[in-house]
Each structure stands twice: as structure tokens, then as C-alpha cells.
């Protein structure tokens, strides 16, 4: 698993509807044949239809996505041209199957006020990610850490890069991308937590080093990094990590670290100099923000910290 939680996608087409991949580059297939255009704006239209699959996407939303708050006078006929281009690609994918009576207008519908992409039971990497992550969160709730790590690792393996990495994101797609990235970071946070519970602290150090650099104000990741360093006999570096986070929080947000992270820092300070297991270690585990300890659901964004990705 890479330091960003990206792995090789394991998703395969179901073959009985529109299959969609957006956890990385955009891929949309009907009967295994790509229906994704290469031109940027039609691709942008398709991406918004995909993230809202089986829901009506208003013409106004599509117009805002493509041209912002000041669309050109030709916006509506231009959008209709893009829809026509998408339907031509769908038609080409449907034609080889004489037994399929559907037409492109049955897949990409015109509905009052907008358009709707009908998935028809096709596969979705987002739905599969959410299913696997949900299994992982429930395993965390049950303190089944091996199963949680396995399911969350499988969920994260569906990601091949940032969502819709090859699509220009206007105001609406940007919101969806942010939502998906937060979902991935939540799953990543909990997968690391499960691995820590299984004593894999040394294996996590390289991954966490990259993550805390990328998310310098994310308290949960910092707490996990501190704990992994401490358990690896690197107490001084664990305390340095806390000081770097504190300096960044104060400088960029005018905030002090959370009470839970401060408690973890004090626990490490009170540990024996040789870094051997002590009561403080157990305390540290329980106080890592976002940890799946007693009473924690471990299944949502709460406790994932303040996000401030670096470039």
C-alpha cells in the first residue's frame, strides 16, 4: 500500500449496465466499451452525470459546472451538442448487441429540467469502496482489528489516484471531489488505526512520514505517527512531531492542539527513557484522536483532524 493509500484498482465490469470508475481517472463503459469522450467539456458533463448517476442533473447545474456563474449565450445549445455526442458514444456501444432493445436515450435520459444517466445495475467503484469501508468500520466497532484492516485495505485498493484526476472540475465537481477525498482519508485513518492495534507500528512509519508531511495539521495522523515512533523506540522524534504540528496549527490557524493530542504528548513525556512499554503507552493508544477505542464508532469524519493538504 502506498503512502497515500492508493493501490492497484481491483474493480471489474459487471456487464449489465453502465460501469463507472472515478476513484482515479474517469472510465465509463457500456457492455465493456468506453463511452467516455476525450474532449474536455463533454468529459466534464459525463463526469457530473456519473457522480449523480440515477438522479436528475439540472441544466443549470451542468451550465454552472462548465461555465461558472456567467455562461455564454450559446450555453444551452452547446450543452445539447455535448449530450448528443455522449449519446452517439452510447449508441456505438449498444449496437453490437442485437438482443438489447435499449437506445442511447434509455441510458442518458432527457427529463423535465435536466438529464439523468441510468446506471442500469452497472458497477461503481465508489459504491464498492463505500461497501468495503462500511464493513471495515463495523469491524472496528466490534474490535475485530484484523478484519477491519483487511476490509479497509481492500476499499483503499480501489483508488488509483485522486478522484476524477483527468477531468477539469468546476464548482460542482470540485465539491464532489472534496467529499470523496475526505471519505478516502477517513478510511485511511481507520486502516492505520487498525494496523496500530495489531502492533504494526514499524511497518507504518514510512507511510505516516509522508502523510503527516502532506496533511501537516491533521491531528489524528500526527497522533498515530507519534505513537508509531514511540513504540519503535524513537520517543524524541515523537515529541518533535508534536511540536511541529503545534507550531503549524498556531501559525496557520491560531489554534492549539486538541486536548487528546496534548494528553498523548504528556503520556510520551512521562514514559521511561528506554521507550519500553509502560502504562503511558496504553494511555496514548486510547487518546489518539479518531482511535477506535471503547465508545468510539470509528466510522465517520469526526476525529479525523483539521485538513490542510500541502500542494
SERO-4910 file (N, C-alpha, C, O; in steps of 0.05 Angstrom, whole numbers):
BEGIN
 pado doro    nc1    nc2    nc3   cac1   cac2   cac3    cc1    cc2    cc3    oc1    oc2    oc3
  Unk    A     17    -24      0      0      0      0     17     25      0     36     27     16
  Unk    A     12     43    -18     27     67    -20     21     86      3      1     82     18
  Unk    A     37    107      6     34    125     29      9    141     27      0    152     47
  Unk    A     -3    143      4    -28    158      1    -52    139      2    -75    148     -3
  Unk    A    -48    114      6    -70     95      6    -78     87    -22    -99     74    -25
  Unk    A    -63     95    -42    -70     87    -70    -59     60    -76    -35     55    -70
  Unk    A    -74     44    -88    -65     17    -96    -73     12   -125    -82     30   -139
  Unk    A    -70    -13   -133    -79    -21   -160   -109    -27   -159   -117    -44   -143
  Unk    A   -125    -14   -176   -154    -19   -174   -161    -48   -179   -149    -61   -197
  Unk    A   -180    -59   -164   -188    -86   -166   -216    -89   -178   -227   -111   -180
  Unk    A   -227    -67   -187   -255    -66   -197   -257    -79   -225   -240    -74   -242
  Unk    A   -278    -94   -229   -283   -106   -256   -311   -100   -264   -329    -97   -247
  Unk    A   -316    -98   -290   -343    -93   -300   -363   -114   -293   -356   -138   -292
  Unk    A   -387   -106   -288   -409   -126   -283   -421   -134   -310   -431   -156   -312
  Unk    A   -421   -116   -329   -430   -123   -356   -460   -120   -360   -469   -127   -382
  Unk    A   -476   -111   -340   -504   -109   -344   -514    -81   -338   -535    -77   -326
  Unk    A   -499    -61   -347   -507    -33   -344   -482    -16   -349   -462    -25   -360
  Unk    A   -484      9   -340   -462     28   -343   -443     24   -320   -450     29   -297
  Unk    A   -419     16   -326   -398     13   -305   -382     39   -303   -374     50   -324
  Unk    A   -377     48   -279   -364     74   -275   -341     72   -256   -343     59   -235
  Unk    A   -318     84   -263   -295     88   -245   -289    117   -243   -286    131   -264
  Unk    A   -288    128   -219   -280    156   -216   -259    159   -194   -249    181   -189
  Unk    A   -251    137   -181   -231    139   -159   -203    137   -172   -188    118   -168
  Unk    A   -197    158   -187   -173    159   -203   -181    173   -229   -194    194   -228
  Unk    A   -173    163   -251   -182    174   -277   -211    165   -283   -220    144   -272
  Unk    A   -225    180   -299   -253    174   -306   -254    152   -327   -240    153   -347
  Unk    A   -269    131   -321   -274    110   -340   -304    103   -339   -314     96   -317
  Unk    A   -317    104   -361   -346     97   -362   -350     78   -386   -342     84   -408
  Unk    A   -363     55   -380   -365     34   -400   -394     24   -401   -407     20   -381
  Unk    A   -403     19   -425   -428      4   -430   -421    -21   -445   -410    -20   -467
  Unk    A   -427    -44   -433   -420    -70   -444   -390    -73   -449   -381    -85   -468
  Unk    A   -375    -61   -431   -346    -62   -433   -333    -43   -453   -309    -43   -456
  Unk    A   -350    -28   -467   -340     -9   -487   -340     19   -475   -360     28   -464
  Unk    A   -318     34   -478   -317     61   -467   -337     79   -480   -339     80   -504
  Unk    A   -351     95   -463   -368    116   -473   -359    143   -463   -375    162   -463
  Unk    A   -334    144   -455   -323    170   -444   -310    185   -467   -292    174   -480
  Unk    A   -319    209   -473   -306    225   -494   -279    235   -485   -272    235   -462
  Unk    A   -263    243   -505   -236    253   -498   -236    284   -496   -219    295   -482
  Unk    A   -255    297   -509   -257    326   -508   -263    335   -479   -280    323   -466
  Unk    A   -250    356   -469   -252    363   -441   -280    369   -431   -289    359   -411
  Unk    A   -296    386   -446   -322    394   -435   -343    372   -436   -357    368   -417
  Unk    A   -345    356   -458   -363    333   -457   -355    314   -435   -372    301   -422
  Unk    A   -329    311   -430   -320    293   -409   -328    304   -382   -335    288   -364
  Unk    A   -328    330   -379   -337    342   -354   -366    338   -349   -375    333   -327
  Unk    A   -382    340   -371   -411    335   -369   -416    306   -360   -432    301   -342
  Unk    A   -402    287   -373   -406    259   -366   -398    254   -337   -411    239   -323
  Unk    A   -376    266   -328   -367    262   -300   -389    271   -280   -393    258   -260
  Unk    A   -401    294   -285   -422    303   -267   -447    285   -268   -459    280   -247
  Unk    A   -453    275   -292   -475    256   -294   -469    230   -279   -487    218   -267
  Unk    A   -444    222   -279   -436    197   -266   -437    200   -236   -447    182   -222
  Unk    A   -427    222   -225   -427    225   -196   -455    229   -185   -460    225   -161
  Unk    A   -474    236   -203   -502    239   -195   -519    217   -209   -542    221   -214
  Unk    A   -506    194   -215   -520    173   -230   -547    166   -218   -550    165   -193
  Unk    A   -567    162   -235   -594    155   -228   -608    178   -213   -629    174   -201
  Unk    A   -597    202   -216   -611    226   -205   -611    246   -228   -593    247   -245
  Unk    A   -632    263   -228   -634    284   -248   -613    306   -242   -611    315   -220
  Unk    A   -598    313   -263   -578    335   -261   -590    358   -276   -593    357   -300
  Unk    A   -597    380   -262   -609    403   -275   -592    416   -296   -567    415   -294
  Unk    A   -604    426   -317   -589    440   -338   -573    463   -325   -550    468   -334
  Unk    A   -584    477   -306   -570    499   -293   -545    490   -279   -524    504   -280
  Unk    A   -545    467   -267   -522    456   -253   -500    449   -274   -477    455   -269
  Unk    A   -508    436   -295   -489    430   -316   -476    455   -328   -452    456   -334
  Unk    A   -493    475   -332   -483    501   -343   -463    514   -324   -442    524   -332
  Unk    A   -470    514   -298   -451    525   -278   -425    510   -277   -404    521   -274
  Unk    A   -427    483   -279   -403    467   -279   -384    474   -302   -360    475   -298
  Unk    A   -396    478   -325   -380    483   -349   -370    512   -351   -347    517   -359
  Unk    A   -387    531   -343   -380    559   -349   -382    577   -324   -378    602   -327
  Unk    A   -387    567   -301   -388    583   -277   -414    600   -277   -434    592   -288
  Unk    A   -413    622   -263   -437    639   -259   -444    656   -283   -464    670   -284
  Unk    A   -426    657   -304   -431    674   -327   -429    657   -353   -410    659   -367
  Unk    A   -449    640   -358   -448    623   -382   -452    640   -407   -464    661   -406
  Unk    A   -441    631   -429   -445    645   -454   -474    643   -464   -489    626   -454
  Unk    A   -481    660   -483   -509    658   -493   -514    631   -507   -537    622   -508
  Unk    A   -493    620   -517   -496    594   -531   -496    570   -513   -493    547   -522
  Unk    A   -497    574   -486   -494    553   -467   -513    530   -472   -504    506   -473
  Unk    A   -539    535   -474   -558    513   -476   -554    497   -502   -553    472   -500
  Unk    A   -552    510   -526   -548    493   -549   -521    478   -549   -518    456   -560
  Unk    A   -501    491   -537   -475    477   -534   -477    453   -516   -466    432   -522
  Unk    A   -491    455   -494   -496    433   -476   -511    410   -490   -504    387   -487
  Unk    A   -531    418   -506   -546    398   -521   -528    383   -541   -531    359   -546
  Unk    A   -508    397   -552   -489    384   -570   -472    364   -555   -467    342   -565
  Unk    A   -464    371   -531   -448    353   -515   -464    328   -508   -453    305   -509
  Unk    A   -489    331   -501   -507    308   -495   -510    291   -520   -509    266   -518
  Unk    A   -512    303   -543   -514    288   -568   -489    271   -573   -490    248   -581
  Unk    A   -466    283   -567   -441    269   -571   -439    245   -552   -429    223   -560
  Unk    A   -448    248   -527   -448    226   -508   -467    204   -518   -460    180   -516
  Unk    A   -490    211   -528   -509    191   -538   -498    176   -562   -504    153   -566
  Unk    A   -482    190   -578   -470    176   -601   -451    154   -592   -450    133   -603
  Unk    A   -436    160   -571   -417    140   -560   -433    117   -547   -424     94   -549
  Unk    A   -455    123   -534   -471    102   -522   -483     84   -543   -484     60   -541
  Unk    A   -493     97   -565   -504     82   -587   -484     62   -599   -490     39   -604
  Unk    A   -459     72   -602   -438     55   -613   -432     31   -595   -425     10   -605
  Unk    A   -435     35   -569   -430     13   -550   -454     -7   -550   -449    -31   -545
  Unk    A   -478      3   -554   -502    -15   -554   -506    -30   -579   -517    -52   -579
  Unk    A   -497    -20   -602   -504    -31   -628   -495    -60   -631   -510    -76   -643
  Unk    A   -471    -69   -622   -463    -97   -626   -482   -118   -614   -481   -141   -622
  Unk    A   -498   -110   -594   -515   -129   -581   -544   -126   -592   -559   -109   -583
  Unk    A   -551   -143   -611   -577   -142   -624   -600   -149   -604   -623   -141   -608
  Unk    A   -593   -164   -583   -613   -172   -564   -621   -150   -545   -641   -152   -531
  Unk    A   -605   -129   -544   -610   -107   -525   -627    -86   -540   -618    -74   -559
  Unk    A   -652    -82   -531   -671    -64   -544   -667    -35   -535   -680    -17   -546
  Unk    A   -649    -30   -516   -646     -3   -507   -633     15   -528   -618      6   -545
  Unk    A   -639     41   -526   -626     61   -543   -610     80   -525   -612     78   -500
  Unk    A   -595     97   -537   -579    116   -521   -597    133   -503   -589    141   -482
  Unk    A   -621    139   -513   -639    156   -497   -651    141   -473   -662    153   -455
  Unk    A   -648    114   -473   -656     99   -449   -634     98   -428   -639     93   -405
  Unk    A   -610    104   -437   -587    105   -418   -582    133   -408   -578    137   -384
  Unk    A   -582    152   -426   -578    180   -419   -605    194   -426   -610    202   -448
  Unk    A   -621    197   -405   -649    207   -408   -650    237   -407   -636    250   -393
  Unk    A   -669    248   -423   -677    276   -421   -702    276   -403   -722    263   -409
  Unk    A   -700    290   -381   -722    291   -362   -729    320   -357   -713    338   -363
  Unk    A   -753    326   -347   -760    354   -342   -739    369   -326   -734    362   -303
  Unk    A   -727    389   -338   -708    406   -324   -679    397   -326   -661    412   -317
  Unk    A   -674    374   -338   -646    366   -340   -642    339   -353   -657    331   -370
  Unk    A   -621    324   -344   -614    299   -356   -608    279   -333   -602    287   -310
  Unk    A   -609    253   -340   -605    232   -320   -590    209   -333   -599    198   -354
  Unk    A   -568    200   -321   -553    177   -330   -563    153   -315   -560    152   -290
  Unk    A   -575    134   -329   -586    110   -316   -565     88   -315   -556     78   -335
  Unk    A   -557     80   -291   -535     61   -288   -544     33   -296   -527     17   -304
  Unk    A   -570     26   -293   -580      0   -301   -566    -23   -286   -564    -45   -298
  Unk    A   -558    -19   -262   -546    -41   -246   -517    -45   -252   -505    -65   -243
  Unk    A   -504    -26   -266   -476    -29   -271   -459    -25   -246   -469    -16   -226
  Unk    A   -433    -31   -248   -415    -29   -226   -405     -1   -222   -404     15   -240
  Unk    A   -399      5   -197   -389     31   -189   -367     28   -169   -371     16   -148
  Unk    A   -343     39   -175   -321     36   -156   -327     51   -130   -317     44   -109
  Unk    A   -342     73   -132   -350     88   -108   -368     71    -90   -363     70    -66
  Unk    A   -388     59   -102   -406     42    -85   -391     19    -73   -396     12    -50
  Unk    A   -372      7    -88   -357    -15    -77   -338     -5    -54   -335    -19    -34
  Unk    A   -326     18    -58   -310     30    -37   -326     34    -12   -317     27     10
  Unk    A   -350     46    -15   -367     51      8   -376     26     22   -377     25     47
  Unk    A   -381      5      7   -389    -21     19   -366    -33     35   -370    -41     58
  Unk    A   -342    -34     23   -320    -46     38   -311    -29     62   -305    -40     83
  Unk    A   -312     -3     58   -305     15     81   -325     11    104   -317     11    127
  Unk    A   -351      9     97   -371      4    117   -366    -22    133   -369    -22    157
  Unk    A   -358    -43    119   -351    -68    132   -327    -64    151   -326    -74    173
  Unk    A   -308    -48    142   -284    -42    158   -292    -27    183   -282    -33    205
  Unk    A   -309     -6    180   -317     10    204   -332     -8    224   -328     -5    248
  Unk    A   -349    -25    214   -364    -43    232   -345    -62    246   -349    -68    270
  Unk    A   -325    -71    232   -305    -89    245   -290    -73    267   -284    -85    288
  Unk    A   -284    -48    262   -271    -31    282   -289    -29    307   -279    -31    330
  Unk    A   -315    -24    302   -333    -22    325   -333    -47    342   -337    -46    366
  Unk    A   -330    -70    328   -330    -96    342   -303   -104    352   -299   -126    363
  Unk    A   -283    -86    350   -255    -91    358   -243   -115    344   -225   -129    355
  Unk    A   -253   -120    319   -241   -141    303   -220   -128    284   -226   -123    261
  Unk    A   -197   -122    295   -178   -106    281   -166   -119    256   -161   -106    236
  Unk    A   -161   -146    256   -151   -159    231   -171   -156    208   -163   -150    186
  Unk    A   -197   -160    215   -217   -158    194   -220   -129    185   -224   -123    161
  Unk    A   -219   -110    204   -221    -81    197   -198    -74    178   -203    -60    158
  Unk    A   -174    -82    185   -151    -75    168   -154    -87    140   -148    -74    120
  Unk    A   -164   -112    139   -168   -125    113   -188   -111     95   -183   -106     72
  Unk    A   -211   -105    107   -233    -93     91   -225    -64     83   -231    -56     60
  Unk    A   -213    -49    101   -206    -21     94   -183    -21     74   -183     -3     57
  Unk    A   -165    -40     75   -144    -42     55   -156    -48     28   -147    -37      8
  Unk    A   -175    -66     27   -189    -73      2   -203    -48     -9   -203    -44    -33
  Unk    A   -216    -33      8   -230     -9     -1   -211     11    -13   -216     23    -34
  Unk    A   -188     16      0   -169     35     -9   -155     26    -34   -145     42    -50
  Unk    A   -154      0    -39   -141    -11    -63   -156     -4    -88   -146     -6   -110
  Unk    A   -181      5    -85   -197     13   -108   -189     40   -120   -196     47   -142
  Unk    A   -173     55   -104   -164     81   -113   -138     79   -128   -119     66   -120
  Unk    A   -138     92   -152   -113     92   -168   -101    120   -168    -80    125   -181
  Unk    A   -113    140   -155   -103    167   -154   -125    185   -144   -146    175   -135
  Unk    A   -122    211   -145   -143    230   -137   -168    226   -154   -166    218   -177
  Unk    A   -192    230   -142   -216    225   -157   -218    244   -182   -212    268   -180
  Unk    A   -227    232   -204   -231    247   -229   -206    263   -236   -206    286   -243
  Unk    A   -183    249   -234   -157    262   -237   -153    274   -265   -138    293   -268
  Unk    A   -167    263   -285   -163    273   -313   -186    290   -323   -190    293   -347
  Unk    A   -203    300   -304   -226    316   -312   -224    343   -299   -218    346   -275
  Unk    A   -228    365   -315   -228    391   -303   -252    394   -285   -275    387   -293
  Unk    A   -249    403   -261   -270    405   -241   -280    433   -238   -265    451   -229
  Unk    A   -305    438   -245   -318    463   -240   -328    463   -211   -320    447   -195
  Unk    A   -347    482   -206   -355    485   -178   -369    461   -166   -366    455   -143
  Unk    A   -385    446   -182   -400    423   -172   -382    399   -170   -383    384   -150
  Unk    A   -366    393   -190   -348    370   -189   -327    374   -167   -320    354   -154
  Unk    A   -318    399   -163   -299    404   -142   -310    396   -114   -295    385    -97
  Unk    A   -335    401   -110   -348    394    -84   -349    363    -81   -343    353    -60
  Unk    A   -355    350   -103   -356    320   -102   -328    308    -98   -325    289    -83
  Unk    A   -308    320   -111   -281    311   -107   -272    314    -78   -260    296    -67
  Unk    A   -278    336    -66   -271    341    -38   -285    321    -20   -272    311     -1
  Unk    A   -310    315    -25   -325    295     -9   -311    268    -11   -308    254      9
  Unk    A   -305    260    -36   -292    234    -39   -265    232    -26   -258    212    -14
  Unk    A   -249    254    -28   -223    254    -16   -225    252     15   -208    238     28
  Unk    A   -245    265     26   -249    262     55   -257    234     63   -248    224     84
  Unk    A   -274    221     46   -281    193     52   -257    175     51   -254    157     67
  Unk    A   -239    180     32   -215    163     30   -197    168     54   -186    148     65
  Unk    A   -194    193     62   -177    199     85   -188    187    111   -173    178    128
  Unk    A   -214    186    113   -227    173    136   -220    143    137   -213    133    158
  Unk    A   -223    130    114   -217    102    112   -187     96    118   -180     77    131
  Unk    A   -170    114    107   -142    111    111   -135    114    141   -119     99    152
  Unk    A   -146    134    153   -142    138    182   -150    114    198   -135    106    216
  Unk    A   -172    102    192   -181     79    207   -165     54    201   -161     37    218
  Unk    A   -156     51    176   -139     28    169   -112     30    184   -102      9    193
  Unk    A   -101     54    186    -76     57    202    -81     51    231    -65     39    244
  Unk    A   -105     60    241   -111     55    269   -113     25    274   -103     15    294
  Unk    A   -126     10    256   -127    -19    259   -100    -32    259    -94    -50    274
  Unk    A    -82    -22    241    -55    -33    240    -40    -27    265    -24    -44    274
  Unk    A    -44     -4    276    -30      2    302    -40    -17    324    -24    -26    340
  Unk    A    -66    -22    324    -77    -40    344    -65    -68    341    -64    -84    360
  Unk    A    -56    -75    317    -44   -101    312    -14   -101    315     -1   -121    309
  Unk    A     -3    -79    325     26    -78    331     43    -74    307     67    -81    307
  Unk    A     33    -63    285     48    -59    261     61    -31    259     62    -19    238
  Unk    A     70    -21    282     79      7    283    104     12    265    106     33    252
  Unk    A    122     -7    265    146     -3    248    139     -3    218    151     12    203
  Unk    A    120    -20    211    112    -21    183     99      5    174     99     11    150
  Unk    A     88     20    193     72     44    186     89     69    184     80     89    174
  Unk    A    113     68    194    129     93    197    133    107    170    129    131    169
  Unk    A    141     92    150    146    106    124    121    119    113    122    141    103
  Unk    A     99    104    114     73    115    105     65    140    120     57    160    108
  Unk    A     67    138    147     58    161    163     77    185    160     68    208    162
  Unk    A    102    180    154    121    203    150    111    219    126    112    244    127
  Unk    A    103    206    105     93    221     81     66    234     87     62    257     80
  Unk    A     48    220    101     22    231    107     22    256    124      8    275    119
  Unk    A     39    256    145     39    280    163     52    303    148     47    326    155
  Unk    A     69    297    129     80    319    113     59    331     94     58    355     90
  Unk    A     43    314     83     22    323     65     -1    337     79    -13    356     69
  Unk    A     -8    327    103    -30    338    119    -19    348    145    -23    336    166
  Unk    A     -5    371    145     10    380    169     -6    389    192      5    393    214
  Unk    A    -33    392    189    -49    400    212    -70    378    218    -89    383    233
  Unk    A    -66    354    208    -85    332    213    -76    319    239    -57    304    240
  Unk    A    -92    323    260    -84    315    287    -84    284    290    -67    273    304
  Unk    A   -104    271    278   -105    242    281    -81    229    269    -69    211    282
  Unk    A    -73    237    245    -50    225    232    -24    231    249     -7    214    252
  Unk    A    -23    255    259      1    262    276      1    245    301     23    235    308
  Unk    A    -22    241    313    -22    224    337    -14    195    331      1    183    346
  Unk    A    -23    185    308    -15    158    300     15    156    294     28    137    301
  Unk    A     25    177    282     54    179    276     70    179    302     90    165    305
  Unk    A     62    196    321     75    197    347     75    170    361     96    162    372
  Unk    A     53    157    360     51    131    374     68    110    360     82     94    373
  Unk    A     69    110    333     86     91    318    115     96    324    131     77    328
  Unk    A    123    122    326    151    129    332    158    120    360    179    108    365
  Unk    A    140    126    379    145    119    407    148     89    410    167     79    424
  Unk    A    130     74    398    132     44    400    156     33    386    164     10    391
  Unk    A    168     48    368    192     39    354    217     48    369    239     46    358
  Unk    A    214     59    393    237     68    409    248     95    401    271    101    406
  Unk    A    231    112    388    240    138    378    224    160    392    210    175    379
  Unk    A    226    161    418    210    179    434    215    208    427    197    224    425
  Unk    A    241    215    424    248    243    418    235    252    392    225    274    390
  Unk    A    235    235    371    223    242    346    193    245    348    180    261    335
  Unk    A    181    228    366    152    230    370    145    258    382    126    270    374
  Unk    A    161    267    401    157    293    414    162    315    394    148    336    394
  Unk    A    182    312    376    187    332    355    163    334    337    157    356    328
  Unk    A    151    312    330    127    312    312    105    329    325     91    344    311
  Unk    A    101    326    351     81    342    364     87    372    363     70    388    357
  Unk    A    112    379    367    120    407    367    116    419    339    109    442    336
  Unk    A    122    403    318    119    413    291     89    418    285     82    438    273
  Unk    A     72    399    294     43    403    290     34    428    305     19    444    294
  Unk    A     42    431    330     33    454    346     41    480    332     25    498    330
  Unk    A     66    481    323     76    506    311     59    512    285     53    535    280
  Unk    A     53    491    270     38    495    246      9    504    252     -1    522    239
  Unk    A     -3    492    272    -30    500    279    -31    528    289    -49    544    281
  Unk    A    -12    536    306    -12    563    317     -7    584    294    -20    604    293
  Unk    A     12    577    277     19    596    256     -3    599    235     -9    621    226
  Unk    A    -15    576    226    -33    577    204    -62    581    212    -78    593    197
  Unk    A    -70    571    236    -98    573    244   -103    587    270   -125    592    278
  Unk    A    -81    594    285    -84    607    310    -96    588    331   -110    598    350
  Unk    A    -92    562    329   -103    542    347    -82    526    360    -60    522    350
  Unk    A    -88    517    385    -71    498    399    -80    469    392   -103    466    384
  Unk    A    -62    450    395    -71    422    391    -94    414    409    -97    426    430
  Unk    A   -109    394    401   -132    385    417   -122    374    444    -99    368    448
  Unk    A   -141    373    463   -135    362    489   -126    333    487   -108    325    502
  Unk    A   -137    318    469   -130    290    466   -101    287    457    -86    270    467
  Unk    A    -93    304    437    -65    302    427    -46    312    448    -24    301    451
  Unk    A    -53    332    463    -36    342    485    -32    321    506    -11    318    517
  Unk    A    -54    306    511    -52    284    531    -33    262    521    -18    251    537
  Unk    A    -34    256    495    -15    237    484     13    246    487     31    231    494
  Unk    A     18    272    481     45    283    484     55    280    513     78    273    518
  Unk    A     38    286    532     46    284    560     51    254    568     69    248    583
  Unk    A     35    236    556     39    208    562     67    199    552     80    183    566
  Unk    A     75    209    529    101    201    518    123    214    535    144    202    540
  Unk    A    119    239    544    139    252    561    143    237    587    166    236    597
  Unk    A    122    225    598    125    211    623    135    182    621    139    169    641
  Unk    A    138    173    596    147    145    592    176    142    602    190    161    605
  Unk    A    183    116    606    211    111    614    230    118    592    223    114    568
  Unk    A    255    127    598    273    136    578    280    115    557    286    122    534
  Unk    A    279     90    564    286     70    544    264     64    524    267     48    506
  Unk    A    241     77    528    219     74    509    205     47    512    189     40    494
  Unk    A    211     32    533    198      6    536    168     10    543    161     31    553
  Unk    A    152    -11    538    123     -8    543    118      0    572    130    -11    590
  Unk    A    100     19    576     93     28    602     64     34    602     50     33    582
  Unk    A     54     41    626     26     49    628     19     71    608     -3     72    598
  Unk    A     38     89    604     34    112    587     27    103    558     12    117    544
  Unk    A     38     81    550     33     72    522      4     65    519     -8     72    499
  Unk    A     -8     51    538    -36     44    536    -53     69    536    -73     71    522
  Unk    A    -45     89    553    -59    114    554    -58    128    527    -78    139    517
  Unk    A    -34    127    515    -30    140    489    -48    128    468    -60    142    452
  Unk    A    -50    102    468    -67     88    448    -96     98    451   -109    103    430
  Unk    A   -105    101    475   -133    108    479   -139    137    473   -162    145    468
  Unk    A   -118    154    472   -122    182    468   -115    192    441   -117    216    436
  Unk    A   -107    174    423   -103    184    395   -129    193    383   -148    177    383
  Unk    A   -131    218    373   -156    227    362   -164    208    339   -148    200    323
  Unk    A   -190    201    339   -200    184    318   -196    154    323   -203    138    306
  Unk    A   -184    147    346   -179    119    351   -205    105    356   -225    117    365
  Unk    A   -205     79    351   -229     63    354   -230     49    381   -234     25    383
  Unk    A   -226     64    402   -226     53    428   -254     50    439   -273     54    424
  Unk    A   -257     43    464   -284     39    475   -300     64    472   -292     86    479
  Unk    A   -325     61    462   -342     84    458   -339     98    432   -355    116    426
  Unk    A   -318     92    417   -314    105    391   -327     90    369   -325     65    368
  Unk    A   -340    104    351   -352     90    328   -332     84    307   -334     63    293
  Unk    A   -312    101    304   -291     96    284   -301     96    256   -288     85    238
  Unk    A   -325    107    251   -337    103    225   -344    129    210   -357    128    190
  Unk    A   -335    152    219   -342    176    205   -320    196    206   -298    190    216
  Unk    A   -325    220    195   -305    241    194   -296    252    221   -274    263    223
  Unk    A   -313    249    242   -306    260    268   -279    250    277   -274    226    276
  Unk    A   -262    268    286   -236    260    297   -215    256    276   -193    248    282
  Unk    A   -221    263    250   -201    260    230   -182    284    229   -162    284    214
  Unk    A   -187    304    245   -168    326    247   -175    349    228   -194    348    213
  Unk    A   -159    370    229   -163    393    212   -146    390    187   -122    386    189
  Unk    A   -159    390    164   -145    383    140   -133    408    128   -146    429    125
  Unk    A   -108    406    120    -95    428    105    -74    415     87    -50    418     93
  Unk    A    -83    402     65    -63    388     48    -43    407     37    -50    430     30
  Unk    A    -19    399     35      3    415     22      4    408     -7      5    385    -15
  Unk    A      3    429    -23      6    428    -52      1    403    -66      3    402    -90
***
